[in-house]
Amino acid sequence: WVDPASQEGRDHIIAISKRTIDAGFDEINYDYIRFPTDGQLDAMTYPAWDGQTPRSEIIKNFSAQARKELKEYAPDVSLSMDIFGYAFLNDDGLGIGQHLEYLLSEFDFVYPMVYPSHYSAGNFGFQNPAEHPYEVIKGTIEKGLDQLGDKSELAKPKISPWLQVFNMGAKYTPEMIKKEIQATYDSLVDKSTGWLLWDPSNKYERAKEYLNP
């Protein structure tokens, strides 16, 4: 992990982003922009972070710098980031600095990782949320929009969820994928700009079966 408050670390990431743009990519997608959640957290040291500045502010500051520099470098490039689905359920930054409202203001697109298998028992009233993809995804997006209040309509076109196409907690058949996609459209209605599919093993047979019936 790079200390999120490190200016040297931020500059390095943005420099790599510029090289990526030079290579011809039209979108820069950032993943894992956050403070760590695993391992011996109490033993971690942060050479740059003062331990007092809110983590959400630290992550927002990096995002703002990246937006400013990359939009000046290539005005037409799209900037996006992946964000935990739980950031749509809580507005406290989750202890890792992922505050939905802050990040939406800095990125063209935000991709919430709303994999139902990753929700704890009891979420949305389900013992096994993985078996209820429609309710979990629709509920997550709608709670995020509620969190944004009067900014929700402007935010809708920026939200494109990562959807689960792997077996975990339940078997994800083409019908399950269909429910996930329908939940996306039903929660964002005519403002939806789409969705993304993910399998950690990069096996998309079930997705192909859905997309090419």
TILOLUM-766569 format. One record per residue (C-alpha): residue number from 1; residue in three letters; x, y, z. Coordinates in pm, whole numbers, padded with zeros to 5 digits. Example, Ala and Ser with C-alpha at 12.3 -4.5 7.8 and 13.67 -1.06 7.14 Angstrom:
<atoms>
1, ALA, 01230, -00450, 00780
2, SER, 01367, -00106, 00714
</atoms>
This chain:
<atoms>
1, TRP, 00000, 00000, 00000
2, VAL, 00103, 00358, -00066
3, ASP, 00033, 00605, 00213
4, PRO, -00275, 00783, 00069
5, ALA, -00147, 01117, 00202
6, SER, 00192, 01085, 00035
7, GLN, 00240, 01355, -00227
8, GLU, 00518, 01153, -00387
9, GLY, 00286, 00854, -00412
10, ARG, 00006, 01062, -00563
11, ASP, 00237, 01219, -00820
12, HIS, 00363, 00874, -00919
13, ILE, 00010, 00740, -00977
14, ILE, -00087, 01045, -01182
15, ALA, 00232, 01015, -01389
16, ILE, 00143, 00654, -01472
17, SER, -00207, 00771, -01564
18, LYS, -00062, 01020, -01812
19, ARG, 00149, 00747, -01971
20, THR, -00166, 00536, -02001
21, ILE, -00341, 00822, -02181
22, ASP, -00039, 00857, -02411
23, ALA, -00075, 00487, -02495
24, GLY, -00422, 00557, -02631
25, PHE, -00662, 00470, -02350
26, ASP, -00967, 00695, -02325
27, GLU, -01060, 00609, -01965
28, ILE, -00858, 00593, -01646
29, ASN, -01021, 00367, -01388
30, TYR, -00886, 00370, -01034
31, ASP, -00938, 00070, -00808
32, TYR, -00864, 00043, -00435
33, ILE, -00844, 00417, -00372
34, ARG, -00880, 00382, 00001
35, PHE, -00710, 00314, 00330
36, PRO, -00642, -00057, 00396
37, THR, -00892, -00284, 00566
38, ASP, -00697, -00607, 00615
39, GLY, -00393, -00727, 00801
40, GLN, -00250, -00590, 01126
41, LEU, -00407, -00246, 01105
42, ASP, -00270, -00137, 01442
43, ALA, 00084, -00208, 01324
44, MET, 00058, 00001, 01008
45, THR, 00252, 00324, 00983
46, TYR, 00181, 00627, 00766
47, PRO, 00487, 00841, 00695
48, ALA, 00280, 01122, 00540
49, TRP, -00066, 01104, 00700
50, ASP, -00087, 01297, 01026
51, GLY, -00349, 01062, 01168
52, GLN, -00581, 01357, 01231
53, THR, -00703, 01466, 00888
54, PRO, -01020, 01267, 00810
55, ARG, -00954, 00974, 00579
56, SER, -01235, 01081, 00348
57, GLU, -01062, 01418, 00306
58, ILE, -00732, 01247, 00222
59, ILE, -00894, 01037, -00052
60, LYS, -01088, 01335, -00185
61, ASN, -00768, 01540, -00204
62, PHE, -00598, 01278, -00419
63, SER, -00907, 01250, -00639
64, ALA, -00923, 01627, -00684
65, GLN, -00556, 01645, -00778
66, ALA, -00593, 01360, -01026
67, ARG, -00895, 01523, -01187
68, LYS, -00731, 01864, -01216
69, GLU, -00405, 01737, -01366
70, LEU, -00550, 01473, -01598
71, LYS, -00829, 01692, -01733
72, GLU, -00570, 01960, -01810
73, TYR, -00350, 01698, -01974
74, ALA, -00631, 01534, -02175
75, PRO, -00968, 01712, -02145
76, ASP, -01162, 01434, -02316
77, VAL, -01037, 01147, -02100
78, SER, -01294, 00984, -01871
79, LEU, -01202, 00933, -01507
80, SER, -01368, 00661, -01303
81, MET, -01320, 00473, -00979
82, ASP, -01442, 00153, -00819
83, ILE, -01609, 00195, -00481
84, PHE, -01739, -00045, -00218
85, GLY, -02113, -00110, -00236
86, TYR, -02130, -00038, 00137
87, ALA, -02034, 00325, 00063
88, PHE, -02386, 00357, -00078
89, LEU, -02530, 00236, 00252
90, ASN, -02322, 00450, 00489
91, ASP, -02205, 00809, 00466
92, ASP, -01922, 00778, 00717
93, GLY, -01647, 00684, 00469
94, LEU, -01646, 00325, 00604
95, GLY, -01325, 00402, 00791
96, ILE, -01134, 00380, 00463
97, GLY, -01209, 00720, 00313
98, GLN, -01467, 00621, 00052
99, HIS, -01732, 00890, 00091
100, LEU, -01980, 00868, -00195
101, GLU, -02069, 01236, -00225
102, TYR, -01705, 01350, -00220
103, LEU, -01600, 01104, -00488
104, LEU, -01891, 01164, -00722
105, SER, -01786, 01527, -00746
106, GLU, -01437, 01433, -00869
107, PHE, -01505, 01148, -01113
108, ASP, -01698, 01118, -01436
109, PHE, -01815, 00771, -01333
110, VAL, -01833, 00576, -01008
111, TYR, -01858, 00197, -01026
112, PRO, -02000, 00050, -00703
113, MET, -01903, -00313, -00643
114, VAL, -02247, -00441, -00547
115, TYR, -02174, -00815, -00551
116, PRO, -02457, -00965, -00341
117, SER, -02225, -01239, -00215
118, HIS, -02017, -00977, -00035
119, TYR, -02303, -00851, 00184
120, SER, -02333, -00972, 00541
121, ALA, -02624, -01181, 00665
122, GLY, -02910, -00955, 00760
123, ASN, -02853, -00691, 00493
124, PHE, -03190, -00591, 00346
125, GLY, -03347, -00852, 00573
126, PHE, -03192, -01154, 00398
127, GLN, -03000, -01431, 00572
128, ASN, -02813, -01493, 00246
129, PRO, -02810, -01173, 00035
130, ALA, -02639, -01358, -00251
131, GLU, -02968, -01535, -00325
132, HIS, -03147, -01202, -00376
133, PRO, -02950, -01005, -00636
134, TYR, -03239, -00785, -00752
135, GLU, -03333, -00662, -00405
136, VAL, -02973, -00614, -00290
137, ILE, -02857, -00417, -00593
138, LYS, -03170, -00205, -00627
139, GLY, -03170, -00139, -00253
140, THR, -02803, -00041, -00251
141, ILE, -02831, 00206, -00536
142, GLU, -03150, 00359, -00398
143, LYS, -02995, 00405, -00052
144, GLY, -02698, 00578, -00214
145, LEU, -02930, 00811, -00402
146, ASP, -03118, 00886, -00081
147, GLN, -02786, 00970, 00080
148, LEU, -02718, 01225, -00195
149, GLY, -03051, 01403, -00149
150, ASP, -03110, 01678, -00404
151, LYS, -02788, 01584, -00586
152, SER, -02917, 01238, -00675
153, GLU, -03056, 01319, -01020
154, LEU, -02726, 01465, -01137
155, ALA, -02544, 01166, -00989
156, LYS, -02749, 00895, -01161
157, PRO, -02568, 00906, -01499
158, LYS, -02236, 00869, -01317
159, ILE, -02331, 00543, -01143
160, SER, -02259, 00217, -01326
161, PRO, -02244, -00086, -01094
162, TRP, -02012, -00382, -01112
163, LEU, -02237, -00691, -01118
164, GLN, -02161, -01044, -00999
165, VAL, -02127, -01322, -01257
166, PHE, -01944, -01573, -01034
167, ASN, -02076, -01841, -00803
168, MET, -02040, -01739, -00441
169, GLY, -02318, -01772, -00190
170, ALA, -02548, -01879, -00473
171, LYS, -02527, -02010, -00827
172, TYR, -02523, -01717, -01066
173, THR, -02718, -01834, -01366
174, PRO, -02811, -01616, -01664
175, GLU, -03143, -01555, -01487
176, MET, -02961, -01419, -01181
177, ILE, -02753, -01190, -01404
178, LYS, -03073, -01070, -01567
179, LYS, -03211, -00977, -01224
180, GLU, -02898, -00777, -01145
181, ILE, -02921, -00582, -01469
182, GLN, -03291, -00518, -01421
183, ALA, -03221, -00387, -01071
184, THR, -02974, -00140, -01223
185, TYR, -03226, -00009, -01472
186, ASP, -03511, 00002, -01220
187, SER, -03311, 00205, -00969
188, LEU, -03157, 00452, -01214
189, VAL, -03446, 00450, -01465
190, ASP, -03381, 00658, -01778
191, LYS, -03056, 00803, -01636
192, SER, -02876, 00466, -01639
193, THR, -02549, 00462, -01832
194, GLY, -02506, 00087, -01803
195, TRP, -02330, -00173, -01590
196, LEU, -02015, -00386, -01578
197, LEU, -01975, -00760, -01519
198, TRP, -01704, -00918, -01307
199, ASP, -01573, -01264, -01235
200, PRO, -01242, -01290, -01044
201, SER, -01154, -01598, -01251
202, ASN, -01228, -01419, -01579
203, LYS, -01475, -01689, -01679
204, TYR, -01773, -01530, -01848
205, GLU, -01957, -01826, -01996
206, ARG, -02275, -01750, -01802
207, ALA, -02257, -01386, -01901
208, LYS, -02217, -01486, -02266
209, GLU, -02517, -01711, -02231
210, TYR, -02721, -01419, -02101
211, LEU, -02592, -01170, -02356
212, ASN, -02630, -01411, -02649
213, PRO, -02942, -01619, -02574
</atoms>
